[in-house]
């Protein structure tokens, strides 16, 4: 079952993978054998389109709020197209706000200080968007100081809007500053709620993954019990029958006795391998395919294995091996 926002649906899993959780960026799945999470793929097309719309809206809001006054303190008036072009270039960095939230916020914060040179131009929309990204993707140790740092550019805006100075009003300045800080605080609060929601979703994802891994381990235990009930029972009967037949043989039936001994020894070895496999399936931390080779015979036991076949064999050694090197 996949959850995308508030809409749930059951996907088609041709590769027998169980889909666990879908958050805003990608779908998580777990494979039935390993119980490990894997990302299917990002769903970022609409997200990128939304980011572009947000950047365009921020540019439109700031340029609309700007009355076109290009007066520079102590300098010549720049061309009319300079500020819109600079605003578009600076705000384009907002497209990277989720990947580099702190750096993008620093760029937007520095850009707001342009109101010191051009008091009539107040670029606040990009700063609020970057503040939301920091609050929604970083811990309080980062998002808290980011919120506090907005007090400086908003103080500059409030001072200009209230006409603070010899003829200005301190009360109007305080009211304007409180309004700006209220807007910044609301933006930061919404971002923090988004951050907490992501954390809860991540914990839920980890819980579901743990439950899926436990289901995989339970399935492996069921398989181990089935192997023990079916194969071990059959092999045990084979070994017992071979031992019984060997007990009633006549002393001169050496070839038949040898064949029965081979059957008995092979059955015993098969039981050893079966127990090793059962131990592997019961091991919780053992990865698939990492079976221990401790029960495998070494090359130094090759001659003994050939002797148990019951036929005349010729062993020719053309190389050297270590005593503990496994055969397979």
Secondary structure, DSSP 8 states (H G I E B T S, - for coil): -EEETTEEE----TT-EEEEEE-SSEEEEEETTT--EEEEEE--HHHHHHHHHHHHHHHHHHHHH--S----TTS----HHHHHHHHHHHHGGGGGTTTSHHHHHHHHHHHHGGGGTSTT----HHHHHHHHHHHHHS-HHHHHHHHHHHHHHHHHHHHHHHT-STT--HHHHHHHHHHHHHHHHHHHHHHHHHHHHHHHHHHHHHHHHHHHHHHHHHHHHHHHHHHIIIIIHHHHHHHHHHHHHHHT--TT-HHHHHHHHHHHHHHHHHHHHHHHHHHHHH-SS--TT----TTS-BGGGHHHHHHTTSS-------S---TT-B--
